[in-house]
Amino acid sequence: MENFTFEETNLLCIYNGTGTRTGVIAALTEMRGYLEPDEDELRALTDSALTKLGRMSDAEFAALELFPDFETEAPAYGE
């Protein structure tokens, strides 16, 4: 199973409205379509999360513990 970064996990929590892997993929894909050209970091983060989601099964996704961790300070993106 793919390991998601801190930032990817929080992104999945935000867009996990349906609770399914395919639902998150659809939501992230839709959101990606609204990104502005200068939003390179969010685009890269979204692409990375989508790639990892595409490689995993629905059962693996269901086993993830998707709880946002907005309380702790996040490491700088890319660390």
The first five atom37 places (N, CA, C, CB, O) and aatype in JSON, in Angstrom:
{
  "aatype": [12, 6, 2, 13, 16, 13, 6, 6, 16, 2, 10, 10, 4, 9, 18, 2, 7, 16, 7, 16, 1, 16, 7, 19, 9, 0, 0, 10, 16, 6, 12, 1, 7, 18, 10, 6, 14, 3, 6, 3, 6, 10, 1, 0, 10, 16, 3, 15, 0, 10, 16, 11, 10, 7, 1, 12, 15, 3, 0, 6, 13, 0, 0, 10, 6, 10, 13, 14, 3, 13, 6, 16, 6, 0, 14, 0, 18, 7, 6],
  "atom_mask": [
    [1, 1, 1, 1, 1],
    [1, 1, 1, 1, 1],
    [1, 1, 1, 1, 1],
    [1, 1, 1, 1, 1],
    [1, 1, 1, 1, 1],
    [1, 1, 1, 1, 1],
    [1, 1, 1, 1, 1],
    [1, 1, 1, 1, 1],
    [1, 1, 1, 1, 1],
    [1, 1, 1, 1, 1],
    [1, 1, 1, 1, 1],
    [1, 1, 1, 1, 1],
    [1, 1, 1, 1, 1],
    [1, 1, 1, 1, 1],
    [1, 1, 1, 1, 1],
    [1, 1, 1, 1, 1],
    [1, 1, 1, 0, 1],
    [1, 1, 1, 1, 1],
    [1, 1, 1, 0, 1],
    [1, 1, 1, 1, 1],
    [1, 1, 1, 1, 1],
    [1, 1, 1, 1, 1],
    [1, 1, 1, 0, 1],
    [1, 1, 1, 1, 1],
    [1, 1, 1, 1, 1],
    [1, 1, 1, 1, 1],
    [1, 1, 1, 1, 1],
    [1, 1, 1, 1, 1],
    [1, 1, 1, 1, 1],
    [1, 1, 1, 1, 1],
    [1, 1, 1, 1, 1],
    [1, 1, 1, 1, 1],
    [1, 1, 1, 0, 1],
    [1, 1, 1, 1, 1],
    [1, 1, 1, 1, 1],
    [1, 1, 1, 1, 1],
    [1, 1, 1, 1, 1],
    [1, 1, 1, 1, 1],
    [1, 1, 1, 1, 1],
    [1, 1, 1, 1, 1],
    [1, 1, 1, 1, 1],
    [1, 1, 1, 1, 1],
    [1, 1, 1, 1, 1],
    [1, 1, 1, 1, 1],
    [1, 1, 1, 1, 1],
    [1, 1, 1, 1, 1],
    [1, 1, 1, 1, 1],
    [1, 1, 1, 1, 1],
    [1, 1, 1, 1, 1],
    [1, 1, 1, 1, 1],
    [1, 1, 1, 1, 1],
    [1, 1, 1, 1, 1],
    [1, 1, 1, 1, 1],
    [1, 1, 1, 0, 1],
    [1, 1, 1, 1, 1],
    [1, 1, 1, 1, 1],
    [1, 1, 1, 1, 1],
    [1, 1, 1, 1, 1],
    [1, 1, 1, 1, 1],
    [1, 1, 1, 1, 1],
    [1, 1, 1, 1, 1],
    [1, 1, 1, 1, 1],
    [1, 1, 1, 1, 1],
    [1, 1, 1, 1, 1],
    [1, 1, 1, 1, 1],
    [1, 1, 1, 1, 1],
    [1, 1, 1, 1, 1],
    [1, 1, 1, 1, 1],
    [1, 1, 1, 1, 1],
    [1, 1, 1, 1, 1],
    [1, 1, 1, 1, 1],
    [1, 1, 1, 1, 1],
    [1, 1, 1, 1, 1],
    [1, 1, 1, 1, 1],
    [1, 1, 1, 1, 1],
    [1, 1, 1, 1, 1],
    [1, 1, 1, 1, 1],
    [1, 1, 1, 0, 1],
    [1, 1, 1, 1, 1]
  ],
  "atom_positions": [
    [[0.85, -1.18, 0.0], [0.0, 0.0, 0.0], [0.89, 1.24, 0.0], [-0.97, 0.0, 1.23], [1.95, 1.27, 0.64]],
    [[0.45, 2.23, -0.72], [1.19, 3.49, -0.81], [1.14, 4.24, 0.52], [0.63, 4.37, -1.95], [0.14, 4.21, 1.23]],
    [[2.23, 4.91, 0.83], [2.25, 5.78, 1.99], [1.95, 7.2, 1.53], [3.62, 5.71, 2.73], [2.62, 7.73, 0.65]],
    [[0.95, 7.8, 2.13], [0.58, 9.17, 1.81], [1.34, 10.12, 2.72], [-0.94, 9.38, 1.94], [1.56, 9.83, 3.9]],
    [[1.74, 11.25, 2.18], [2.41, 12.27, 2.99], [1.37, 12.94, 3.89], [3.12, 13.33, 2.09], [0.17, 12.74, 3.73]],
    [[1.86, 13.71, 4.83], [0.99, 14.49, 5.72], [0.03, 15.34, 4.9], [1.83, 15.38, 6.67], [-1.17, 15.36, 5.16]],
    [[0.57, 16.06, 3.9], [-0.25, 16.97, 3.09], [-1.26, 16.19, 2.25], [0.65, 17.82, 2.17], [-2.4, 16.62, 2.1]],
    [[-0.84, 15.05, 1.7], [-1.76, 14.24, 0.91], [-2.89, 13.7, 1.78], [-1.02, 13.07, 0.25], [-4.05, 13.69, 1.36]],
    [[-2.56, 13.27, 2.99], [-3.59, 12.76, 3.9], [-4.61, 13.83, 4.22], [-2.95, 12.24, 5.19], [-5.81, 13.56, 4.22]],
    [[-4.15, 15.03, 4.5], [-5.1, 16.12, 4.78], [-5.94, 16.44, 3.55], [-4.36, 17.37, 5.24], [-7.13, 16.73, 3.69]],
    [[-5.36, 16.38, 2.36], [-6.11, 16.61, 1.13], [-7.19, 15.54, 0.97], [-5.17, 16.61, -0.08], [-8.32, 15.85, 0.6]],
    [[-6.84, 14.28, 1.24], [-7.82, 13.2, 1.16], [-8.95, 13.41, 2.16], [-7.14, 11.85, 1.41], [-10.11, 13.15, 1.85]],
    [[-8.62, 13.88, 3.35], [-9.66, 14.15, 4.36], [-10.62, 15.22, 3.89], [-9.01, 14.57, 5.69], [-11.83, 15.11, 4.1]],
    [[-10.1, 16.24, 3.27], [-10.93, 17.35, 2.8], [-11.88, 16.89, 1.69], [-10.05, 18.51, 2.29], [-13.04, 17.3, 1.67]],
    [[-11.4, 16.04, 0.79], [-12.19, 15.64, -0.38], [-12.82, 14.26, -0.25], [-11.33, 15.68, -1.6], [-13.26, 13.69, -1.24]],
    [[-12.86, 13.71, 0.94], [-13.42, 12.39, 1.19], [-14.9, 12.48, 1.56], [-12.64, 11.67, 2.29], [-15.32, 11.94, 2.58]],
    [[-15.68, 13.16, 0.76], [-17.1, 13.34, 1.05], [-17.92, 12.06, 0.94], [0.0, 0.0, 0.0], [-18.89, 11.89, 1.67]],
    [[-17.54, 11.18, 0.04], [-18.32, 9.96, -0.17], [-17.83, 8.79, 0.67], [-18.28, 9.57, -1.63], [-18.57, 7.84, 0.9]],
    [[-16.57, 8.86, 1.12], [-16.01, 7.77, 1.89], [-15.51, 6.62, 1.04], [0.0, 0.0, 0.0], [-15.16, 5.56, 1.55]],
    [[-15.47, 6.84, -0.29], [-14.98, 5.79, -1.18], [-13.77, 6.29, -1.96], [-16.09, 5.34, -2.14], [-13.6, 7.49, -2.17]],
    [[-12.95, 5.35, -2.38], [-11.77, 5.68, -3.17], [-12.18, 6.35, -4.48], [-10.94, 4.41, -3.44], [-11.6, 7.36, -4.87]],
    [[-13.16, 5.79, -5.15], [-13.6, 6.37, -6.43], [-14.21, 7.75, -6.23], [-14.6, 5.45, -7.12], [-14.09, 8.61, -7.1]],
    [[-14.87, 7.96, -5.11], [-15.44, 9.27, -4.81], [-14.36, 10.32, -4.59], [0.0, 0.0, 0.0], [-14.49, 11.45, -5.05]],
    [[-13.31, 9.94, -3.89], [-12.2, 10.87, -3.64], [-11.48, 11.17, -4.96], [-11.21, 10.28, -2.6], [-11.11, 12.31, -5.22]],
    [[-11.29, 10.14, -5.78], [-10.65, 10.35, -7.08], [-11.47, 11.33, -7.91], [-10.49, 8.99, -7.83], [-10.92, 12.24, -8.52]],
    [[-12.78, 11.15, -7.94], [-13.64, 12.05, -8.71], [-13.59, 13.47, -8.17], [-15.09, 11.54, -8.69], [-13.51, 14.43, -8.94]],
    [[-13.63, 13.61, -6.85], [-13.61, 14.95, -6.23], [-12.28, 15.66, -6.49], [-13.86, 14.85, -4.72], [-12.26, 16.85, -6.81]],
    [[-11.18, 14.93, -6.35], [-9.86, 15.53, -6.6], [-9.68, 15.89, -8.07], [-8.75, 14.57, -6.15], [-9.1, 16.93, -8.4]],
    [[-10.17, 15.04, -8.94], [-10.08, 15.32, -10.38], [-10.88, 16.56, -10.73], [-10.58, 14.11, -11.2], [-10.43, 17.4, -11.51]],
    [[-12.07, 16.68, -10.15], [-12.88, 17.88, -10.4], [-12.19, 19.12, -9.85], [-14.27, 17.72, -9.77], [-12.11, 20.14, -10.55]],
    [[-11.7, 19.07, -8.63], [-11.0, 20.2, -8.02], [-9.8, 20.61, -8.86], [-10.56, 19.86, -6.6], [-9.55, 21.8, -9.04]],
    [[-9.06, 19.62, -9.37], [-7.87, 19.91, -10.16], [-8.22, 20.74, -11.39], [-7.19, 18.6, -10.59], [-7.42, 21.57, -11.82]],
    [[-9.39, 20.53, -11.94], [-9.83, 21.28, -13.11], [-10.05, 22.76, -12.84], [0.0, 0.0, 0.0], [-10.07, 23.56, -13.77]],
    [[-10.22, 23.12, -11.57], [-10.44, 24.52, -11.2], [-9.16, 25.24, -10.79], [-11.43, 24.59, -10.07], [-9.19, 26.45, -10.52]],
    [[-8.04, 24.54, -10.74], [-6.8, 25.16, -10.31], [-6.32, 26.19, -11.33], [-5.73, 24.11, -10.08], [-6.44, 26.0, -12.54]],
    [[-5.78, 27.26, -10.81], [-5.2, 28.31, -11.65], [-3.81, 27.88, -12.09], [-5.15, 29.67, -10.89], [-3.18, 27.04, -11.43]],
    [[-3.3, 28.43, -13.19], [-1.98, 28.05, -13.69], [-0.85, 28.22, -12.67], [-1.65, 28.85, -14.9], [0.14, 27.48, -12.72]],
    [[-0.98, 29.17, -11.75], [0.09, 29.41, -10.78], [-0.01, 28.52, -9.53], [0.08, 30.86, -10.36], [0.8, 28.67, -8.61]],
    [[-0.95, 27.62, -9.49], [-1.12, 26.74, -8.33], [-0.37, 25.42, -8.53], [-2.63, 26.48, -8.07], [-0.94, 24.33, -8.4]],
    [[0.9, 25.55, -8.85], [1.74, 24.4, -9.18], [1.87, 23.41, -8.02], [3.11, 24.87, -9.6], [1.79, 22.2, -8.22]],
    [[2.06, 23.93, -6.82], [2.26, 23.03, -5.67], [1.02, 22.21, -5.38], [2.65, 23.85, -4.42], [1.12, 21.01, -5.11]],
    [[-0.15, 22.84, -5.42], [-1.39, 22.1, -5.17], [-1.65, 21.11, -6.3], [-2.58, 23.07, -5.01], [-2.15, 20.01, -6.06]],
    [[-1.33, 21.48, -7.53], [-1.48, 20.57, -8.65], [-0.58, 19.35, -8.48], [-1.16, 21.29, -9.98], [-1.02, 18.22, -8.69]],
    [[0.66, 19.56, -8.1], [1.59, 18.46, -7.9], [1.13, 17.56, -6.74], [3.01, 19.0, -7.62], [1.21, 16.34, -6.83]],
    [[0.66, 18.17, -5.67], [0.16, 17.41, -4.53], [-1.04, 16.57, -4.93], [-0.21, 18.36, -3.37], [-1.14, 15.4, -4.58]],
    [[-1.96, 17.18, -5.66], [-3.16, 16.47, -6.12], [-2.78, 15.33, -7.06], [-4.12, 17.45, -6.83], [-3.31, 14.23, -6.93]],
    [[-1.88, 15.59, -7.99], [-1.45, 14.55, -8.92], [-0.81, 13.37, -8.18], [-0.46, 15.13, -9.95], [-1.05, 12.21, -8.52]],
    [[0.0, 13.68, -7.19], [0.65, 12.63, -6.41], [-0.38, 11.78, -5.67], [1.64, 13.24, -5.42], [-0.3, 10.55, -5.66]],
    [[-1.34, 12.44, -5.05], [-2.39, 11.72, -4.33], [-3.23, 10.88, -5.3], [-3.3, 12.7, -3.56], [-3.57, 9.74, -4.99]],
    [[-3.56, 11.43, -6.46], [-4.35, 10.69, -7.45], [-3.59, 9.46, -7.96], [-4.72, 11.6, -8.63], [-4.18, 8.41, -8.16]],
    [[-2.29, 9.6, -8.16], [-1.48, 8.47, -8.6], [-1.51, 7.35, -7.56], [-0.03, 8.92, -8.87], [-1.69, 6.18, -7.9]],
    [[-1.33, 7.72, -6.31], [-1.33, 6.72, -5.24], [-2.7, 6.08, -5.09], [-0.91, 7.36, -3.92], [-2.8, 4.87, -4.88]],
    [[-3.77, 6.88, -5.2], [-5.12, 6.34, -5.12], [-5.39, 5.36, -6.26], [-6.15, 7.47, -5.13], [-6.08, 4.36, -6.07]],
    [[-4.86, 5.66, -7.44], [-5.05, 4.79, -8.58], [-4.36, 3.45, -8.46], [0.0, 0.0, 0.0], [-4.76, 2.48, -9.09]],
    [[-3.33, 3.4, -7.65], [-2.55, 2.17, -7.47], [-3.09, 1.27, -6.37], [-1.11, 2.51, -7.18], [-2.66, 0.13, -6.22]],
    [[-4.03, 1.78, -5.59], [-4.51, 1.0, -4.46], [-5.91, 0.45, -4.72], [-4.51, 1.85, -3.18], [-6.63, 0.93, -5.59]],
    [[-6.26, -0.56, -3.97], [-7.59, -1.16, -4.1], [-8.59, -0.43, -3.2], [-7.55, -2.67, -3.73], [-8.21, 0.36, -2.33]],
    [[-9.85, -0.7, -3.44], [-10.89, -0.12, -2.58], [-10.74, -0.6, -1.14], [-12.29, -0.47, -3.11], [-10.98, 0.15, -0.2]],
    [[-10.34, -1.86, -0.98], [-10.14, -2.4, 0.37], [-8.99, -1.7, 1.08], [-9.86, -3.92, 0.3], [-9.08, -1.4, 2.27]],
    [[-7.91, -1.43, 0.36], [-6.78, -0.71, 0.96], [-7.21, 0.7, 1.35], [-5.58, -0.67, -0.01], [-6.83, 1.19, 2.41]],
    [[-8.0, 1.35, 0.5], [-8.48, 2.69, 0.82], [-9.36, 2.65, 2.07], [-9.26, 3.28, -0.37], [-9.24, 3.51, 2.95]],
    [[-10.24, 1.67, 2.15], [-11.13, 1.55, 3.3], [-10.36, 1.37, 4.6], [-12.1, 0.39, 3.1], [-10.84, 1.75, 5.67]],
    [[-9.17, 0.78, 4.52], [-8.35, 0.55, 5.71], [-7.6, 1.8, 6.18], [-7.37, -0.56, 5.45], [-7.07, 1.82, 7.29]],
    [[-7.56, 2.84, 5.33], [-6.86, 4.06, 5.73], [-7.59, 4.75, 6.88], [-6.74, 5.03, 4.53], [-8.82, 4.74, 6.96]],
    [[-6.82, 5.33, 7.76], [-7.4, 6.13, 8.84], [-7.28, 7.58, 8.42], [-6.69, 5.86, 10.22], [-6.24, 8.22, 8.62]],
    [[-8.35, 8.1, 7.85], [-8.33, 9.47, 7.32], [-8.94, 10.44, 8.34], [-9.09, 9.54, 5.97], [-10.15, 10.71, 8.34]],
    [[-8.08, 10.93, 9.16], [-8.47, 11.93, 10.15], [-7.58, 13.14, 9.94], [-8.35, 11.38, 11.61], [-6.35, 13.02, 9.98]],
    [[-8.16, 14.31, 9.71], [-7.32, 15.49, 9.47], [-6.49, 15.83, 10.69], [-8.18, 16.69, 9.07], [-6.93, 15.66, 11.83]],
    [[-5.3, 16.31, 10.44], [-4.4, 16.69, 11.52], [-4.01, 18.15, 11.31], [-3.13, 15.77, 11.56], [-2.86, 18.46, 11.02]],
    [[-4.98, 19.02, 11.46], [-4.75, 20.44, 11.25], [-4.2, 21.12, 12.49], [-6.03, 21.1, 10.81], [-3.8, 22.29, 12.44]],
    [[-4.19, 20.42, 13.6], [-3.76, 20.99, 14.87], [-2.23, 21.08, 14.97], [-4.31, 20.17, 16.03], [-1.69, 22.04, 15.52]],
    [[-1.56, 20.07, 14.44], [-0.09, 20.08, 14.52], [0.49, 20.85, 13.35], [0.46, 18.65, 14.56], [-0.13, 20.99, 12.3]],
    [[1.68, 21.32, 13.55], [2.34, 22.07, 12.49], [2.84, 21.1, 11.43], [3.5, 22.92, 13.04], [3.56, 20.15, 11.74]],
    [[2.46, 21.36, 10.2], [2.86, 20.49, 9.1], [4.3, 20.76, 8.71], [1.94, 20.68, 7.89], [4.76, 21.9, 8.77]],
    [[5.0, 19.71, 8.32], [6.34, 19.95, 7.79], [6.22, 20.7, 6.46], [7.12, 18.61, 7.6], [5.19, 20.63, 5.8]],
    [[7.25, 21.38, 6.09], [7.24, 22.12, 4.82], [7.04, 21.12, 3.69], [8.56, 22.93, 4.61], [7.57, 20.01, 3.73]],
    [[6.26, 21.5, 2.69], [5.96, 20.63, 1.57], [7.26, 20.15, 0.93], [5.08, 21.34, 0.54], [8.17, 20.94, 0.67]],
    [[7.31, 18.85, 0.68], [8.48, 18.27, 0.04], [9.53, 17.75, 0.99], [0.0, 0.0, 0.0], [10.54, 17.2, 0.55]],
    [[9.32, 17.89, 2.29], [10.32, 17.39, 3.25], [10.14, 15.92, 3.48], [10.23, 18.13, 4.58], [10.88, 15.32, 4.25]]
  ]
}
